[in-house]
């Protein structure tokens, strides 16, 4: 008898018998498991866990790639598989252009050192997190509606985030709650700025900050300064020094 025959590769009947035996063993294992009923809160927790693992933050870089693919913005999905299968010499360049929150998935699949995931505590130290009473936390609130409001308030194009006309109309119909953007004054100490300017020799310093909608990707902090200099002493000195020329 050949090695192949001993292994069963040349005997379909033998292979089928082995498959049947394995199925019976698996059935016995399942039969030994205790059935445990779970309540509605456990079901809800499992659902939220699955949704968390389908986000770019929660997805396992070495886990289910379908969850990663589903979490990607629509505009990035068409490049995902091509980038994943890129030649080694192209990978460093790809990591330079992909968003920071997507780098970990490529690094893990390519066997590279994976970037450390930013902690939520660190992220929300300078990003607004709505309070527990915010209606957007309700399970019956569609977060895509919230996303429409956030994108519009930032002055960005909704289609860049996979949101189309129907999504915008639906958000308006559902009266989606808005997220109050973090005021710049919470991140910048205005009093300290005034003291620095006064220390530079300026007087009557008055610093004010306000927020306005961005325009596309042009967003950040803009500074406008109205600086008035009292030239009275300069004029007096000029007259006294050049009185003869002026008469």
Secondary structure by P-SEA (a helix, b strand, c coil): cccccccccccaaaaaaaaaaaaaaaaaaaaabbbbbbcaaaaaaaaaaaaaaaccccccccccaaaaaaacccccccaaaaaaaccccaaaaaaacccccaaaaaaaaaccccccccccccccccbbbbccccccccccccaaaaaaaaaaaaccccccccccaaaaaaaaaacbbbbbcccccccccaaaaaaaaaaaccccbbbbbbccccccccccbbbbbbccccaaaaaaaaaaacccccc
